[in-house]
């Protein structure tokens, strides 16, 4: 069985600001070349931290996308989101390249924004530090506006002039995937012609790094930051914090056809479930993770054998990687051995709410190139015998890809899966 069981979202634009590249071309080149963004945290005293490795973005200048006054009023997540949205709209042919940049070719009342974000982090940390070191009057008044979860989505809508629904989805590390699901619903329910959707996060600040470190969730391989993120490896010891924004322009297929848009791929389906078992550990039986994957495949009108790859959540934490491997085998049966299962976090770290947005951009690029990106730092000697899938560990390679799934699993047992399909 092949094809889609219901209306899909046409993916016409990609915008990405990532640790391995700012802009789509730079991201794509590093993705297939297999570059790691891992390095030490800079700008803070990390001597008492458990972990001081991260995957930060370099070479990004917010004022290339907004004026200095606007940049000063928003936090880093807002900067990343606004920039990625502009790049995605430009890629879709919906952005006027003028000094007074505006939407073109679409009614702005029919343009929606949906971002996945875990929590505002940069300005919350900055405000606390200012308050306790210099006093309450040192806290910037704009902190209250930048510290809401929906700040990045609102800033995107403001800066591109989108007057349709503007939502933020906050479902832990599944946020970006669930944002794509809500975007698909907005299109299918005819509430929008165009939705800018994906994930945005900027969590590399002391409070977040220290807290995750104390929870023993982060890799403590501080002597080897470039290879600390090791999904599916026998010596993995936690995830590496990343940041970024990965946004897609999704359109109703009829609208995209009518305006002659180039369709890069389609968002075929989304499904979400909850383990309802534990705040940090996945349920041992993986039943709800498997159900999310099965539902996503079914809702796309596909059989498991129609898929050529599963883009792994692949955090590099001891429990997740074994559990995810078992779930993929449970869902796909013998076909699991024919799947490529690459883990993007081996390159860009774990961007929390941004993770699935970045992975979705990578997935579209894989479908278009008919290639799978690699999983880094996973030599044959390092492979965990309990993790026995094909993780594409020997470099990028050609693949026959008509459809692929993308997993996103979050704290609190939140499970999401989306299916992406090659453009007709």
FIMIVO-773821 format. One record per residue (C-alpha): residue in one letter; x, z, y. Coordinates in steps of 0.25 Angstrom, whole numbers, plus 5000, padded with zeros to 4 digits. Each point is the difference from the previous one (the first is absolute). Last residue first. Layout:
% FIMIVO-773821
aXZY
...
***
This chain:
% FIMIVO-773821
x502049745055
x500950115006
x500750094990
x499350134996
x500150145004
x499450124993
x499950135006
x500150144993
x499850145005
x500250144994
x499850135008
x500450124991
x500250095012
x501349945003
x499949855000
x500149884991
x500149865004
x500149884990
x500049865003
x499549894991
x500449864998
x499349864999
x500449864998
x501550034998
x500949924991
x501450075003
x501349965005
x501050115001
x500550115010
x501250094994
x500350064987
x499050125001
x498749924999
x499350124996
x499649954986
x499350124993
x500750114992
x499950125008
x500150114990
x501449954996
x500450035015
x500949895004
x501350045006
x500949934990
x499249875001
x500350015015
x498950045010
x500550025014
x499149895006
x498649954995
x500049855002
x499149905008
x499149914992
x500049865002
x498949895002
x500449995014
x498550015005
x499650114990
x501350085003
x499849995015
x498650054998
x500450114992
x501150045010
x499050015011
x499150094991
x501250094996
x500250025015
x498650045002
x500050084987
x501150095005
x499650025015
x499250124997
x501250064993
x501249925004
x500750024987
x501449944999
x500249865005
x500949944989
x499750084987
x498650025007
x499749864997
x499850024985
x499949884991
x499149994988
x500149864994
x498949994989
x500249934987
x500250134992
x498750065006
x499249894993
x500150084987
x499050105007
x499749975014
x499350135005
x500750104990
x501349945002
x499950005015
x499550154999
x501250044992
x501049945010
x499350075011
x500150134993
x501549994997
x500349965015
x499150105006
x500650124992
x501450005004
x499949955014
x500649865003
x498849965008
x499649874991
x498649975006
x500349874992
x499749865004
x499349954987
x500349864996
x499549874994
x498550044999
x499049914992
x500250084987
x499350125007
x498849925001
x499549965013
x498749995009
x500750085011
x499150114998
x500450014986
x501550015003
x499850105011
x499150084991
x501050004989
x501150055009
x499250115006
x499650044986
x501450014996
x500450095011
x498750084996
x500450024986
x501550035002
x500050104989
x500950105007
x499350005013
x501049975011
x500750125006
x499950035015
x498750065003
x499450014986
x498849964992
x499049925007
x500649874995
x499449925010
x499549865000
x500249875008
x499849854999
x500349885008
x499849854998
x500449865002
x500950005012
x500449865001
x501349935003
x500749925011
x498849935006
x500449915011
x498850005010
x499249875002
x499050085009
x498849974991
x500850034988
x500450145005
x498650035004
x499549964986
x501050094994
x499750125008
x501350045006
x501150104997
x501250015009
x501050094992
x500850125005
x501350074995
x500550115009
x501250084998
x500750134995
x500850054988
x500250134993
x500850004987
x499250044988
x500450104989
x501150024990
x500249874992
x501150024990
x499349924988
x499649895010
x498649965001
x500050005016
x501450035005
x500050035015
x501450065002
x500749874999
x500449985015
x500050155002
x501150034990
x500650145004
x498750055004
x499449984986
x498950115003
x498949914998
x498750055006
x498850074993
x500750144999
x498850065008
x501150065009
x500549865002
x498649955003
x499950115011
x501449985006
x499849845001
x498650025006
x500450105010
x501449945003
x499449865004
x500049874991
x498549994999
x499749875008
x498849944993
x499149875001
x499249934988
x499249884999
x498949935007
x499749915012
x498649954997
x499449865004
x498549954999
x499450145001
x498850084996
x499649894990
x499850104989
x501149934992
x500950005012
x499950155002
x500150024985
x501349934999
x500550085012
x499650134993
x500849964988
x501249965008
x500050145006
x499950064986
x501349934997
x500750055012
x499450144998
x500450024985
x501250095004
x499150105006
x498649965002
x499949985015
x499249885003
x499949975015
x498949915006
x499849915012
x498749924999
x499949885009
x500649995014
x501449954997
x500849985013
x501349994994
x500750125007
x498750095000
x499749974986
x501450034995
x500150125008
x498750054994
x500549974986
x501350085003
x499250125006
x499150014988
x500750124994
x500050085013
x501350045006
x500249895010
x498850045009
x500450155000
x501449985002
x499749925013
x500150135008
x501550014997
x500450144995
x501050065010
x499050095006
x499850074987
x501550065000
x501449944999
x500450024986
x498750044993
x499149915008
x500949885000
x500350014985
x498550014997
x499749885009
x501149924993
x499550034986
x498649975003
x500549875008
x500749954988
x499050044989
x498749935001
x499350014986
x499849924987
x499749875007
x499349884994
x499549905011
x498749935002
x499849915012
x498849915003
x499949865007
x498549955002
x499950055014
x501349935003
x499349874997
x501149914993
x500849885003
x501050085010
x500350155001
x500850035012
x501450015005
x500150015016
x501549955000
x499549894991
x500249974985
x498550004997
x499750074987
x499049954989
x500949904993
x500150094988
x501550035002
x499850045014
x498950094995
x500950064990
x501250025010
x499050065011
x499550104989
x501450034995
x500450045015
x498850085003
x500250084987
x501550035001
x499850055014
x498850084997
x500850064988
x501150035010
x499250085009
x499249955012
x500050025015
x501449965003
x499849864993
x498849975010
x500950035012
x501249924994
x499249884998
x499549954986
x500549924989
x501549985003
x499950135006
x499950074987
x501549964996
x500250004985
x501449974995
x500050114990
x498950064991
x500350124992
x500150024985
x500450144998
x501050104995
x500150145005
x499550084988
x500050154998
x500250035015
x500950115005
x501149915006
x499049895005
x500250025015
x499249885006
x500349875006
x500349924987
x499450014986
x501049944990
x499849864994
x499149924991
x499649865005
x500349944986
x500149844999
x499449924989
x500349865004
x498549974998
x499550115009
x501249985010
x499649865003
x498550035000
x500250125010
x500949925010
x499049885000
x498850095001
x500450085012
x500950125001
x500850024987
x500450094989
x499550135006
x498749935003
x499249945012
x499049904993
x498949915005
x499349904991
x498949905003
x499049914993
x499550094988
x498749954997
x499150124995
x499249984987
x498649974998
x499650054986
x500449984985
x501349935003
x500649894991
x500450024986
x499550034986
***
